[in-house]
Amino acid sequence: MAALADPTRRAMLAQLSRGEANVSDMARPFLDAMSLPAVTKHLKVLEGAGLVTKGRNAQWRPCKLNPEPLRDAVDWMEQYRIAWEDRL
């Protein structure tokens, strides 16, 4: 959940939902507001949470969305959504 709390990381996940991208492509939309090392730290948080996998192909570092942890989060939230809708 902490990985999803940051709007930059959510934007990165949205970008990856459209397909695989290398680290440079992932960083490009954010470089006006932050440095490349900051973007890399965000990617490491997403990797640590299991939401993104990063490969290696020569100089290419392809990032890919791993949807399984998102499914787990949605399933967990769904229980609470039902409970809160019943109460409200």
N, C-alpha and C positions, 0 to 999 in steps of 0.2 A: 504494500500500500504506500509506503514511503516513496518508492520509485515513481509511483503514479501521481504523487502530490504536486510535483513541480510542473508548471505549464510548458517549460522547454522540453522536458522529457516526454510529455504527452504529445507535443508537436512532432518530436522525433519518431514516436510510435506511429503517429498518423502518416508521416512521410513513408515509413517502412511498410505500412499497410498497402501502399500502392506498388510495392515491389522492392527487391534487393537494391541496396545502394552502398557505395564505398564511403569511407569515413570523410573524404573531402566533399563529396556530394551532400552528406548528412550535415556537415558543418556550414556549408555555404549560406543557408538562410539566416544563420545566427551570428555571422562574423561581424556584422555592424554593431551588435550589442555586446559581444563577448569574444574572448580570445579563443584560439584553437585549443589550447590546453584546457580551458573551461568546458568547451564542447566535448572534448575527450573524456573529461571527468563525468559528465552527464551520461555518456555512452557506457562508461565503466559501471555506473550505478545500475543502468538498465541491464547490462550483462550480468552483474552480480545478482540481480533479482530474477534472472533467467528469462527476461522478456526479449532479449536480443542475443543473437549468436553472431560472433565475428569470426570469419574464416581468414585464410591466407592463401593467396594465389600470386606468387612473385611479389610485385609492389602493390597489388590490389588487395585491399582489406574489405571484402564484402560483408555488410551487415544484413542480417535477416531477422524478421519478426518471428518470435516463438510464441504462438497464440495460447499454448496450454496454460501458462500461469494466469493469463487473462481470463480464461474459462473458469479456473478455480476461483478467482476473485469475483467474477460475476455470479457464480453459484453461491458463494458465501454471502454476497450482498443481497441476492434474491430472497434468502430466508428472512432477512431484516426488512426488506421492502414489503413483503407480504404482512409481516407482523405490524409494521407501522401503518400500512394502509388500513388494516383492520381497526387500529386504535384511533385513527384520525377520521 
